[in-house]
Amino acid sequence: MFHVVNRRRFVASTAGALLATLPARPLWPVQAAAARRGSGVLGPRWRPTADLVRTLPRLLELASVPGLAFATVDEEGTFPKASGRASVAPRRDVTDGTIFEAASLGKPLFAYAVLRLVDAGRFDLDRPLYDYLATPEADTPRMRRVTARHVLSHTSGLPNWRQAPGPLAPSSEPGAIYAYSGEGYFYLQRVIERVTDRPIARMLRQDLLEPLGMTETSWVWRGQYDVPMAVGYDEGGAPAEVYAAMGRRAEIIAREWGKPIEEWRYEDAVRTVPLINAAWPLLPVYVVPNVAASLLTTARDYARFLAHLVARRPGTALAISAETREAMTTPQVRINSALAWGLGWGLQDDEYGRTLWHWGANNGFRNFAVADPVNGRAIVVLTNSGNGPRVYERVIVALTGHDHPAFLRA
């Protein structure tokens, strides 16, 4: 039986309790011996130490998190590490090749693909999406004004996910306020599928994943994921999968249809919802592929994207223009004094300058990524537990040498 999808169960008390257990010090401390280069602040190297690796099993036990995998990136390469269990029973250890539900960590990847289309002159960030795809459910006054810029900066006014079928009706004027929305990303997915005239999963593999060398990553289930796939667990330790379970069922349907999941367009995908679970309504949150939610990846593979993102000289084949990169990393909307949202990424401003961040939360999985383009470094942490923030926050603090305002929002 499938668990009800609840992808935003980050609880503020979790972050607060964790911060309370840290050694006494200012909340956002400045390192005493921070080295500077240009306008960035280096501080400690973002690399796993022997002490951190040795501590991980104890942290996982105390936090009731079966396992995790993480990878750090700097100018000298990528450094993946893994600890704990991918499955409790039967016992299976996490390795560098373990697949996790990365959930919303797919949003920055998809956003990057969209920005490349903008640079290629094939798509306009500020043209209403309704002009590209005039669907009946989007035929509402405010929705007719929603653009890709609004979607990528979470200012569309749409809810995270609708609870019942109905029109896409933003609750606020597009561009006015921040309101995190998977619905907006899913509608943009449909638009990009129309613009490129390719099924979204195949388009993203061909235009983004393959050029980046991300061979272990996909928004749809692959048969080879069965063995390396981590089992997700809820906060109480019960198995709680979402898109892995949906993916396995979708693969069976794909074989029956004689049409690979990667070739499914929106019309195919929605037909499968009642076939996967007859009790589910026809809502995007239950549809695969879903660029906002269904990403499956390894820490070392996601780090390939991060390495490209923070590289001082990114490969020209996938580079975005300086103007587009500036827009991606510039606040489009402010959340509070420390946090804002750019295009596809959360932005954090503190004593260490500006960093990019994003969370990923499906039932049974909690993940976090942070990137520092100025200093060419990044971190991604994937966990297979609803208790994952208890550990990924500590891992990132240990790697970066300071706390992060984004933890209090995630």
C-alpha positions in Angstrom: 0.0 0.0 0.0 1.3 3.4 -0.9 1.9 6.1 1.7 0.1 9.4 1.2 2.6 11.8 -0.3 3.7 14.5 2.1 6.8 16.2 0.7 7.2 19.2 3.0 7.3 17.7 6.5 10.4 19.6 7.6 9.6 20.6 11.2 11.0 23.8 12.6 11.5 22.3 16.0 13.9 19.7 14.5 16.3 22.4 13.4 15.9 24.3 16.6 16.6 21.3 18.8 19.6 20.4 16.8 21.1 23.8 17.0 20.5 23.8 20.7 22.8 20.8 21.1 25.7 22.4 19.3 28.6 23.9 21.3 27.9 27.3 22.7 28.8 29.9 20.1 27.1 32.6 18.1 24.4 31.3 15.8 26.1 32.3 12.6 29.8 32.5 13.8 32.6 33.9 11.8 35.6 31.6 11.6 38.6 33.2 13.5 41.0 32.2 10.8 39.0 32.5 7.7 41.1 32.8 4.5 39.8 35.1 1.8 40.1 35.0 -1.9 38.6 37.8 -3.9 35.1 38.5 -2.6 34.6 35.0 -1.1 35.4 33.6 2.3 37.0 30.2 2.3 37.2 29.3 5.9 37.8 25.5 6.4 38.0 23.2 3.4 34.7 21.6 2.5 36.2 18.1 2.7 35.3 15.1 4.9 37.8 14.6 7.7 38.7 11.3 9.3 36.9 12.5 12.5 33.7 13.1 10.6 33.8 9.8 8.8 34.5 8.0 12.1 31.6 9.8 13.8 29.0 9.0 11.2 27.8 5.6 12.5 27.3 7.1 15.9 25.4 10.1 14.5 23.1 7.8 12.4 22.4 5.6 15.5 21.5 8.5 17.8 19.4 10.2 15.1 17.5 7.1 14.1 18.6 7.4 10.5 19.5 4.1 8.8 22.0 5.6 6.3 23.4 8.4 4.3 25.7 9.2 1.4 27.3 12.6 0.7 29.8 14.1 -1.7 31.9 17.3 -1.5 33.2 19.2 -4.5 36.1 21.6 -4.8 38.6 22.6 -7.4 40.5 19.3 -7.0 37.6 17.0 -7.5 34.7 15.2 -5.9 34.9 13.3 -2.7 32.0 10.8 -2.0 31.4 9.1 1.3 28.8 6.7 2.6 27.7 5.2 5.9 25.0 3.1 7.4 22.3 1.0 5.8 20.5 1.3 2.6 18.1 -1.4 3.9 17.5 -2.4 7.5 16.0 -5.8 6.7 17.4 -7.5 4.8 20.6 -5.7 5.8 22.3 -3.8 3.0 24.9 -1.2 3.4 25.0 2.2 1.7 27.7 2.6 -0.9 28.8 5.3 -3.3 26.4 3.6 -5.8 23.3 3.6 -3.6 20.3 5.3 -5.3 18.2 7.7 -3.2 14.9 9.5 -3.8 16.4 13.0 -4.2 12.9 14.6 -4.4 13.1 18.4 -4.8 16.8 18.3 -5.6 15.6 17.7 -9.1 14.3 21.3 -9.2 17.7 23.0 -9.6 18.7 20.5 -12.3 15.5 21.1 -14.2 15.8 24.9 -13.7 19.3 24.7 -15.2 17.9 22.9 -18.3 15.3 25.6 -18.6 17.9 28.4 -18.4 19.9 26.7 -21.2 16.8 26.9 -23.4 16.5 30.6 -22.5 20.2 31.2 -23.6 19.5 29.3 -26.8 16.7 31.7 -27.7 14.1 28.9 -27.5 12.3 30.0 -24.4 11.4 33.3 -22.7 11.6 33.6 -19.0 9.1 36.4 -18.9 6.5 35.2 -21.4 3.3 33.9 -19.8 3.3 30.1 -19.7 -0.3 30.1 -20.9 1.0 31.5 -24.2 3.0 28.3 -24.6 0.4 25.9 -23.3 -3.2 27.1 -23.0 -4.7 24.3 -20.9 -8.2 24.6 -19.5 -7.0 24.2 -15.9 -4.6 27.2 -16.3 -7.3 29.4 -17.8 -7.7 31.7 -14.8 -6.9 35.4 -14.7 -3.8 35.2 -12.5 -2.5 32.0 -14.0 -2.5 33.6 -17.4 0.2 35.9 -16.1 2.4 33.3 -14.5 5.9 33.1 -16.2 8.8 30.7 -15.9 10.6 33.4 -13.8 7.7 33.2 -11.3 7.8 29.4 -11.2 11.6 29.2 -10.8 11.6 31.8 -8.0 8.5 30.3 -6.3 6.5 33.5 -6.8 3.7 32.0 -8.9 1.2 32.1 -6.1 0.4 28.5 -6.6 0.3 26.0 -3.7 3.0 23.4 -3.2 0.6 20.7 -4.3 -3.2 20.9 -4.8 -5.2 18.6 -2.5 -8.0 18.1 -5.1 -8.4 18.5 -8.8 -9.4 21.9 -10.0 -8.1 25.0 -11.7 -4.6 26.4 -11.2 -5.5 29.5 -9.4 -2.7 31.4 -7.7 -3.7 32.8 -4.3 -1.5 35.9 -4.8 -0.5 38.1 -7.7 2.4 36.4 -9.6 5.7 37.8 -8.6 4.5 39.4 -5.4 5.5 36.9 -2.6 7.4 33.8 -2.0 5.4 30.6 -1.8 7.1 27.3 -2.5 5.3 25.4 -5.2 5.8 22.0 -6.8 2.6 22.6 -8.9 4.3 25.5 -10.7 7.3 23.3 -11.6 5.0 20.6 -12.9 3.1 23.0 -15.1 6.5 24.3 -16.4 7.4 20.7 -17.1 4.4 20.4 -19.4 5.4 23.7 -21.1 9.0 22.6 -21.7 7.7 19.3 -23.1 5.6 21.3 -25.6 8.5 23.7 -26.5 11.0 20.9 -27.1 8.5 18.4 -28.6 10.1 15.6 -26.6 9.0 13.6 -23.6 10.4 15.4 -20.6 12.5 12.5 -19.1 14.2 11.8 -22.5 14.8 15.5 -23.1 16.5 16.0 -19.7 18.6 12.9 -20.2 19.7 13.9 -23.7 20.3 17.6 -23.0 21.5 17.6 -19.4 22.2 14.3 -17.7 24.2 12.6 -20.4 26.4 15.7 -21.2 27.1 16.0 -17.4 28.0 12.3 -17.2 25.2 11.6 -14.8 24.6 8.0 -15.8 23.1 7.0 -12.4 20.4 9.7 -12.4 16.9 9.8 -13.8 13.4 11.2 -13.1 11.9 7.8 -14.0 12.5 4.3 -12.7 15.1 2.1 -14.3 15.2 -1.7 -13.9 18.8 -1.5 -12.8 17.8 0.6 -9.7 16.3 -2.5 -7.9 19.5 -3.6 -6.3 21.1 -0.3 -5.4 17.9 1.5 -4.4 17.8 2.6 -0.7 14.7 1.9 1.3 13.1 5.0 2.8 12.0 5.0 6.4 9.6 7.4 8.2 10.4 9.1 11.5 9.3 6.0 13.4 11.4 3.6 11.4 8.7 2.1 9.2 9.4 1.7 5.4 8.0 4.7 3.6 8.7 4.9 -0.2 7.0 7.2 -2.7 8.5 7.4 -6.1 10.6 4.3 -6.0 7.4 2.3 -5.3 5.5 4.2 -8.0 8.4 3.7 -10.4 8.3 -0.1 -10.0 4.6 -0.2 -10.8 5.1 2.2 -13.7 7.8 -0.1 -15.2 5.3 -2.9 -15.2 2.7 -0.7 -17.0 5.4 0.4 -19.5 6.1 -3.2 -20.4 2.4 -3.9 -20.8 2.1 -0.9 -23.1 5.3 -1.6 -25.0 6.3 2.0 -24.3 9.3 2.9 -22.1 8.6 5.3 -19.2 11.1 7.7 -20.7 8.9 8.0 -23.7 5.8 8.9 -21.7 4.5 12.4 -22.3 2.1 14.1 -19.9 -0.9 12.4 -21.5 0.6 9.0 -21.0 1.7 9.7 -17.4 -1.7 10.8 -16.2 -3.3 7.7 -17.5 -1.2 5.6 -15.2 -2.3 7.3 -11.9 -5.4 5.1 -11.4 -3.5 2.1 -12.6 -0.8 2.6 -9.9 -3.4 3.3 -7.2 -7.1 3.5 -8.0 -7.7 5.6 -4.9 -5.5 8.5 -6.0 -7.0 11.6 -7.7 -5.5 12.8 -11.0 -3.1 15.3 -9.5 0.5 16.1 -10.5 2.0 14.9 -7.2 1.0 11.3 -8.2 2.4 11.6 -11.7 5.8 10.3 -13.0 7.9 11.7 -14.4 7.7 14.7 -12.1 10.6 17.2 -12.3 9.7 18.6 -8.9 9.7 15.3 -7.0 10.7 12.1 -8.8 14.5 12.5 -9.2 16.5 9.3 -8.3 20.2 9.7 -8.0 23.4 8.9 -6.1 25.4 11.5 -4.1 28.4 11.1 -6.4 26.3 11.6 -9.5 24.5 14.7 -8.2 27.9 16.1 -7.3 28.7 16.0 -11.0 26.1 18.6 -11.5 27.3 20.6 -8.5 30.9 20.5 -9.8 29.7 21.9 -13.1 27.7 24.6 -11.3 30.5 25.9 -9.2 33.4 25.4 -11.7 35.2 28.6 -12.6 35.5 27.5 -16.2 32.4 25.3 -16.7 32.4 23.1 -19.9 31.3 25.2 -22.8 28.8 22.6 -24.0 26.6 23.1 -20.9 27.6 26.6 -19.8 24.9 29.3 -19.4 25.6 32.9 -20.2 27.0 35.3 -17.6 23.8 37.2 -17.7 21.7 34.1 -17.1 24.0 32.9 -14.3 23.7 36.3 -12.7 19.9 36.0 -12.7 20.1 32.5 -11.3 22.1 33.6 -8.3 20.4 37.0 -7.7 17.4 37.4 -5.4 14.2 37.4 -7.3 12.2 37.5 -4.1 13.4 37.9 -0.5 12.2 35.5 2.3 13.9 37.2 5.3 17.1 39.0 6.1 19.3 36.0 5.4 17.4 34.1 2.7 16.0 34.8 -0.7 15.2 32.8 -3.9 16.9 33.0 -7.2 16.1 31.0 -10.3 16.0 27.3 -9.2 18.0 27.8 -6.0 17.5 29.2 -2.5 20.0 31.9 -1.7 21.7 32.4 1.6 23.6 35.6 2.7 25.6 35.5 5.8 29.2 36.3 7.0 30.5 33.9 4.4 29.0 35.6 1.4 26.3 34.2 -0.8 25.7 30.4 -1.2 23.1 28.4 -3.0 21.0 25.8 -1.3 18.1 23.4 -1.8 16.3 20.7 0.1 14.7 17.5 -1.0 11.9 15.8 1.0 9.9 12.7 0.1 8.3 10.4 2.6 11.3 8.3 3.9 14.0 10.6 2.4 15.5 13.9 3.4 18.3 15.6 1.5 20.2 18.9 1.3 22.6 20.5 -1.1 24.7 23.7 -0.7 26.9 25.4 -3.3 29.5 28.2 -3.1 30.2 29.3 -6.7 32.5 32.1 -5.6 34.9 29.6 -4.0 34.2 26.7 -6.3 32.9 24.2 -3.8 29.7 22.3 -2.9 28.1 19.6 -0.8 25.2 17.2 -1.2 23.9 14.9 1.5 21.3 12.2 0.9 19.5 10.3 3.7 16.9 7.5 3.7 14.9 8.7 6.7 12.4 11.3 7.7 14.8 12.0 10.5 17.5 12.9 8.0 17.8 16.6 8.9 19.2 15.6 12.3 22.2 14.2 10.5 22.6 16.2 7.3 22.6 19.5 9.3 25.5 18.2 11.5 27.4 16.9 8.5 27.2 20.2 6.6 28.1 22.2 9.8 31.1 19.9 10.3 32.2 20.3 6.6 31.6 24.1 6.3 32.6 25.1 9.9 29.4 27.1 10.5 25.7 26.9 10.8 23.3 27.8 8.0 20.2 30.0 8.1 18.7 27.8 5.5 18.3 25.0 8.0 15.7 27.0 9.9 13.6 27.4 6.7 14.0 23.9 5.3 
